[in-house]
Amino acid sequence: MTKIALTERRNPDTVNIDLMDSLEIARTINNEDKKVALAVEKTLPQIGQAIELIAEAFLKGGRLAYFGAGTSGRLGVLDASECWPTFGVEHGMVCGFIAGGDNALRFSVENSEDSAELGLADLQTFNPTPDDVVVGISANGGPRYVLTILEQARQAGCKTIGISSNPEAKLQRFSDIFINPVVGEEALTGSSRMKSGTAQKMILNMLSTGAMIRIGKTYENYMIDVRLMNEKLFDRGTRIVAEIANVPYEQAREYIKQCGNVKTACVMAAKNCSPDEAQKLLAAAGGILRKVI
């Protein structure tokens, strides 16, 4: 008899969920969701190691790439997509790949997770180097797409991280760091977009955000490298400069208009200097605002 993966087992606490009213359904799912943060908490040592590994890669000019199928792939692409506007990094520094390509972001391409060929093709598109970190994401930890990528990435000299809700995930064999939040059976049997997906979202947030913090992309808890792409973000950037440099809002706005960059504007305001002088000070400090002000 084939052993059933934890992510595919039936949840004894939700057997009668189809007999519940709407409030009971919501309460039952919420009770299951409460288990997610506790499961992730148990993996914090591994998450911390992974953050440090990714930060070290970034400082060497390396990149971070997420690979997954279905929900796992979509979450990886989402996290990668948010790094450019949030932290002002160059496109390509954090990449996300989903089995089946962009079409799979909107439509289910279920058979793609079993394709080693698709994995090899996506890894070739990423073109890994020994300075890069590759993250394989899978609730049950066994798709051939993800296993192939992690195995080949290791052979290319990359550091690898595996994320799975299954303690017996096959991908841990190819992972330098294995992050395993055991969230238990899903409210709907096998629907790993639920608790497993929530755990993955939490972990990916920590990996990318933690690494960006480690390389100086924040000042205190301010997003000082946020890209000013619309009025909301321009207003946020202005408030950040005003609060960090302790100057009036309108003065902070003027500094940003002069240089178009929150971090530079902070230095201009704090040091009463020109944009060029501010940029030189930041460059000498490796771009870390704390070291300048």
N, C-alpha and C positions, 0 to 999 in steps of 0.2 A: 504493500500500500504506500502510495506516495505521501510524503509528509507535507502537510499544509503549512504554508508560510503564515506567520503571525498576522500579516496584513490581509490575509484572505480568510481568516477564521471568523466564525459567527460570534457576535457579542451577546452574551446571555442577558444583559440588562436592557436590551432593546428588542427582544423577541416579539413583543406585542405592540411595537410602535405603530403598526397599521390600525390598531384599535383605539389609539389615543386621539383626543381632540387636539386642536391646533396649539393651544397653550401647553399641553402636556408634551407634544412633540418638540416644541421649542425648548422647554425645560429639560427634557431628556438629552437633546443634542448639546445644550449648554453644559449639562453635567459632564458629558463626555469631553467637551472642549476644555473644561477646567483641568483635566488631567495632562493637557499638552505642555503647559508651562513647567509643570513639575517634572515631566519627562525630559524636557530640554535642560532644565536646571542640573540634572544628573550628568549631562554631557559637557558642562562648562569647562572642565579642564582641557578636553579635546578641542573645544571651540577656541579657547585661549591660545592653544598651541597653533591652531590653524590661522588665527589672526596674525600671530607673530610671523609665521611662515610666509603669508601673503604680503605683509608689510616689508619683510626683507626682500622679497622678489621685486616689489615696486621700487624700492630704493636702488636696486641694481638695474633698473630699466626693464624689468620683466613684466609680464601680463598675467591676468587672472581670467580663466575661461570656465564657464559652467556648461555642462552637457547633461541632458536628460530627455526622457520621452514623456509625452502626455502632460499631465499636470506638473510633474517635476521639471520638464523642459520649459514650460510656460513660465514657471516661477523663476527659473534661472535667467531667462531672457528679460523678464520684468526687472529683476534686481540689477542686471547689467545695464539695462536702458536708463535706469534712474541715476547711475553714477555720473554720467556726463553733466546733466543739469545741476545735480546736487553738489558735486565736488569740483566741477570745472576741469575734470581730467580730459585728456585727449581721447577721441574716439579710437577704440581698439585696445585701450588699456584694460578694460573689463569687457569681456565678450560673452554672449549667451547663444547656445546652439540647442535646437530642439530636433529630435528625430522626425524626419519628414519635411523639414524646412519650414519656411514662413507660413505656408498653407496650413500647417499643423497647429499654428497659434489659434486659429479660429475654428478649424474643423478637425475632428478626430481622424488620425491616420494610425490606427491601432497596430497594424502589422509592421510599422516602421521600427518599433522597439526591438524586433527580432533580427534586424538586419545589421550584420557586421560590416557589410559594404557601405551602408550609409554612415556608419560610425567612422570608418576609415576616410571616407570622402570629407566629412565635416572636420575631422582632425587635420586632414591635409589642408583644408581651407584655412584653419587657424594657424597652421605651420608652426608647431611648437618648438621652443628652444629650451636648453637646460635652465634658463633663468625664469621660466614660466611656471605657473601653478595651474593644474587642471583639477576641476571638481566634478565628480560624477554624482548625480542625484537620482535616487530611485527609492520608492517606498519599500518594495520587496527586495531590491538589491540584486536582481538577476537578469535584467534585459541584456541581450547580446550587444546591442548598440552601445550601452554604457560600459560593459565589461571590456569590449574591444578597445574603446577609446582609452580607458585607464591603463590597460596593459601596454598599448602602443605608446602612450604618453610617457610611461615609465621607461620604456626602451629608448625614448628620445632624450632621456635625462631629466624630465620634468619631475617636480614634486607633485604628489597626487593626494587628493582628499576625497573620501567617500562619505556620502550622507544617505542613511537608510533607516527605516523604522523596524527592520527585521534583524534580530540579533544574529541570524545565520546567513546574512546577506553574502552572496558570492563576491560582491565588489570589494569586500574588506581585504581579500587576498591581494588586490592590486592597489591598495590605499596606504600611503605612508601615515595618514591620520584617518581613523574611522570614527565618524560621529554618528551615534546610534541612539536617538531618542525613542525609547520603547513606549509608544503612546497607547498600545493595546488595540483590541479589535475596534473597527469602525462602527459607527451607529448603523450604517447600512453596510452589510457584509461586502467587503472588497472595495468600497468606495474610498480609495486612498486620497482623493482630492480633499477629504474632510480633515480628520485629525493629523494624518501624516503630512498633508499639504500645509496645514497651519504650522506644524513644527518646522517644515522646510523653510517656509517664509520667515519665521523667526530667526532661524539659524543663518540664512543667507543675509538677512539684514545685519546681523552681528558681524559676519565675516567681512562684508564690504565696508560697513561703517567703521568697525573697529580698526581695520587696516588703514583706512583713510585718516582716522584720528591719529594713529601711530606715526604717519608720515607728515603730519602737520597741516592737514586739510581743514582743521577746525581751530578756533581760538576759544578756550573754555568750551561752552556747548553751542557756539555760534557757527553757522555754515559760512565761513568767510570766503570760500571759493565758489559760492553759488553764482551761476550765470544769470545775468540780468536781462532775461529774454522777454519780459512783459512788465506791465505796470505794477502788478502785485509783487513780483520779485525785485523790481527797482525800489519799491517802497520798503520791502523787507531789508534789502541791502542798505538803504539809507538809515533805517532804524538801528541796524547792527553797528554802522560806523558811529552814529550819534551816541550809542550806549557804550561802546568800547572806548572811544576817544573823549567821551563826556563833552560833546559839543552840541549846539542846537541842531534840530532836524534840518532846517534850511541850509545851514552851513555844511552839514554832512552831505546833503544832496548836491551841493555845488562841488564838493571834492569828488564825488562819484562822476559827475558830469565831465570833470576835467580829465579823469583817467579811465573811466568805464570799468573799474575793478574795485571790489569791496576791500580786499586786503591792502591794495596800494593806497586806497583812500584812507584807511585806518592809519597807515604810517604817515601820510601827508598831514592828517589832522593831529596826530600825537606828536610829530616831530616838527610841524610847521615847515614842511619842505615841499619841493616841486615833485611832480610825478616821476621824473627821471631819477631824482635823488632817492625817492622812496623805493623805486624798483631796484636801485643799486644796493640799498640797505637790505632789502629782502633777498636779493641774490646772494649777498655775502652771508646771510643767515640760512641759506638752503631753503628759502621760501617759508620758513617757520616764523610766524608773526610773534610768537612768545619771545623769541630771541631778540627781536627788534624793539618791542615796547614792553 
